[in-house]
């Protein structure tokens, strides 16, 4: 199992939030807390570092004990650019990534990812399919693959998984889902 001291936690929170009226998802409230707080609490324990791919600087990041990183691309290039930025800022061999709008995370998932990593990582597959933003990556491999794809004009995050030798952690029939719309945020079972 990969030790936590070799893993940086990276939360993807730099999206446009278009389905939430342009809101910065890191600071959207859900069940009395910010989405970023909910995501961080889904990955308890000590990690070598905690990063967040962010839209803009905000003093609240420091209060939550996370270091913001920003896309290295001038134009918005989606989650693939966020993966590139997180991998570039990562100083450990491994990077565990999760989207800030994750709906349901099984409690055992962080440990299962640590135990399941192949040569270049492991990615989660749920009942809806591959979840390329919820993965444990060998950071240098992710950086090289994401940069090459972005330089070639790609922006889809799932493409980077196909370039790397990664295991699949299948948690089907569980369905993770995302909190993307105001209706999603109102669901009573969205803990």
C-alpha positions as CSV (number, residue, x, y, z in Angstrom):
1,X,0.0,0.0,0.0
2,X,1.3,3.5,-0.9
3,X,2.1,5.4,2.3
4,X,0.1,8.6,2.9
5,X,3.5,10.5,3.3
6,X,4.0,9.8,-0.5
7,X,0.6,11.2,-1.5
8,X,-0.6,14.8,-2.1
9,X,-4.4,15.3,-2.0
10,X,-5.6,17.5,-4.9
11,X,-9.2,18.8,-5.1
12,X,-10.4,20.1,-8.5
13,X,-12.4,23.3,-7.8
14,X,-11.4,25.6,-10.6
15,X,-14.3,25.1,-12.9
16,X,-16.7,27.7,-14.3
17,X,-19.7,26.5,-12.3
18,X,-22.0,27.2,-15.3
19,X,-24.9,25.0,-14.1
20,X,-24.7,26.8,-10.8
21,X,-25.0,30.3,-12.3
22,X,-21.2,30.8,-12.5
23,X,-20.7,30.2,-8.8
24,X,-17.3,29.2,-7.6
25,X,-18.0,25.6,-6.5
26,X,-15.4,25.6,-3.8
27,X,-17.5,28.1,-1.9
28,X,-21.0,26.8,-2.7
29,X,-22.9,25.9,0.5
30,X,-24.2,22.3,0.9
31,X,-25.6,21.0,4.1
32,X,-24.2,23.9,6.1
33,X,-20.7,23.7,4.8
34,X,-18.7,24.7,1.7
35,X,-18.3,22.0,-1.0
36,X,-14.6,22.2,-0.5
37,X,-15.0,21.5,3.2
38,X,-17.2,18.5,2.4
39,X,-14.7,17.1,-0.1
40,X,-11.7,17.6,2.3
41,X,-13.6,15.8,5.1
42,X,-14.2,12.8,2.7
43,X,-10.4,12.3,2.7
44,X,-9.6,12.4,6.4
45,X,-6.2,11.8,7.9
46,X,-2.9,13.3,7.1
47,X,-1.6,13.7,3.6
48,X,1.8,15.0,2.6
49,X,0.1,18.2,1.3
50,X,-3.4,19.4,0.3
51,X,-3.8,21.3,-2.9
52,X,-6.9,22.8,-4.6
53,X,-7.1,23.7,-8.2
54,X,-8.8,27.1,-7.8
55,X,-10.4,29.8,-9.9
56,X,-9.1,32.8,-8.0
57,X,-7.0,33.5,-4.8
58,X,-9.1,33.5,-1.6
59,X,-7.9,33.8,2.0
60,X,-10.3,31.0,3.0
61,X,-8.0,28.4,1.4
62,X,-5.4,29.0,4.0
63,X,-7.9,28.8,6.8
64,X,-8.9,25.3,5.5
65,X,-5.2,24.3,5.2
66,X,-5.1,23.9,1.5
67,X,-2.7,25.5,-1.0
68,X,-4.4,26.9,-4.1
69,X,-2.9,26.3,-7.5
70,X,-4.0,27.8,-10.8
71,X,-4.1,26.5,-14.4
72,X,-0.9,27.0,-16.3
73,X,-2.9,27.8,-19.5
74,X,-4.0,31.3,-20.4
75,X,-7.4,30.1,-21.7
76,X,-9.7,27.9,-19.7
77,X,-9.0,24.3,-20.7
78,X,-11.2,22.4,-18.2
79,X,-10.4,19.7,-15.8
80,X,-7.5,18.4,-17.8
81,X,-5.7,21.7,-17.2
82,X,-6.5,21.4,-13.5
83,X,-5.0,18.0,-13.4
84,X,-1.9,19.4,-15.1
85,X,-1.7,22.3,-12.6
86,X,-2.1,19.9,-9.6
87,X,0.5,17.5,-10.9
88,X,3.0,20.4,-11.6
89,X,2.5,21.6,-8.0
90,X,2.8,18.2,-6.5
91,X,6.0,17.5,-4.7
92,X,5.3,13.9,-3.8
93,X,5.5,10.8,-6.1
94,X,1.7,10.3,-5.9
95,X,-1.3,12.7,-6.4
96,X,-4.8,11.7,-5.2
97,X,-7.5,13.8,-7.0
98,X,-11.1,14.3,-6.4
99,X,-13.7,16.8,-7.8
100,X,-15.1,19.4,-5.4
101,X,-18.6,18.5,-6.4
102,X,-18.4,14.8,-5.6
103,X,-21.8,13.6,-4.5
104,X,-21.3,10.4,-2.5
105,X,-17.9,9.0,-1.6
106,X,-17.7,5.6,0.1
107,X,-15.8,5.9,3.3
108,X,-13.4,3.1,2.4
109,X,-12.5,4.5,-1.0
110,X,-9.4,6.5,-0.1
111,X,-7.8,3.4,1.4
112,X,-8.9,1.2,-1.5
113,X,-7.2,3.6,-3.9
114,X,-4.0,3.5,-1.9
115,X,-4.1,-0.3,-2.0
116,X,-5.0,-0.7,-5.7
117,X,-2.5,1.5,-7.5
118,X,-0.8,0.0,-10.5
119,X,2.4,1.2,-12.2
120,X,1.0,4.7,-13.0
121,X,-2.1,4.8,-10.8
122,X,-5.7,3.7,-10.3
123,X,-8.9,5.3,-11.4
124,X,-12.4,4.8,-10.0
125,X,-15.2,3.3,-12.1
126,X,-18.8,3.5,-10.7
127,X,-22.2,2.4,-12.1
128,X,-22.1,5.3,-14.6
129,X,-18.6,4.5,-15.9
130,X,-15.1,5.8,-15.5
131,X,-14.6,8.7,-13.1
132,X,-11.3,10.2,-14.4
133,X,-11.1,13.0,-11.8
134,X,-11.3,10.5,-8.9
135,X,-7.9,8.8,-9.1
136,X,-4.6,8.1,-7.6
137,X,-1.9,9.1,-10.1
138,X,1.9,8.8,-10.3
139,X,2.4,12.6,-10.4
140,X,5.2,12.8,-13.0
141,X,3.3,10.5,-15.4
142,X,0.1,12.5,-15.0
143,X,2.0,15.8,-15.6
144,X,3.7,14.5,-18.8
145,X,0.5,13.0,-20.2
146,X,-1.8,16.0,-19.4
147,X,0.7,18.4,-20.8
148,X,1.1,16.4,-24.1
149,X,-2.7,16.2,-24.5
150,X,-3.3,19.9,-23.8
151,X,-0.5,20.9,-26.2
152,X,-2.2,18.7,-28.8
153,X,-5.5,20.6,-28.3
154,X,-7.2,18.0,-26.1
155,X,-9.3,19.1,-23.1
156,X,-11.1,15.9,-22.0
157,X,-9.8,14.5,-18.8
158,X,-10.7,10.9,-19.6
159,X,-8.1,10.9,-22.4
160,X,-5.2,11.1,-19.9
161,X,-6.4,7.8,-18.3
162,X,-6.0,6.1,-21.7
163,X,-2.4,7.2,-22.0
164,X,-1.3,5.8,-18.6
165,X,-0.9,2.3,-17.2
166,X,-3.6,2.6,-14.5
167,X,-5.7,0.0,-12.7
168,X,-9.5,0.4,-12.5
169,X,-11.1,0.3,-9.1
170,X,-14.7,-0.7,-9.9
171,X,-17.1,0.2,-7.1
172,X,-20.3,-0.7,-9.1
173,X,-23.2,-0.8,-8.5
174,X,-22.4,2.3,-6.4
175,X,-23.0,5.6,-8.1
176,X,-21.0,8.7,-7.0
177,X,-22.7,11.5,-9.0
178,X,-21.9,15.2,-8.8
179,X,-23.5,18.3,-7.3
180,X,-23.8,20.3,-10.5
181,X,-27.1,22.1,-10.3
182,X,-29.3,23.9,-7.7
183,X,-31.6,20.8,-7.7
184,X,-28.7,18.5,-6.9
185,X,-27.9,20.6,-3.8
186,X,-31.4,20.2,-2.6
187,X,-31.5,16.4,-2.6
188,X,-32.1,15.1,1.0
189,X,-29.9,12.0,0.5
190,X,-26.9,13.9,-0.9
191,X,-24.6,13.3,2.1
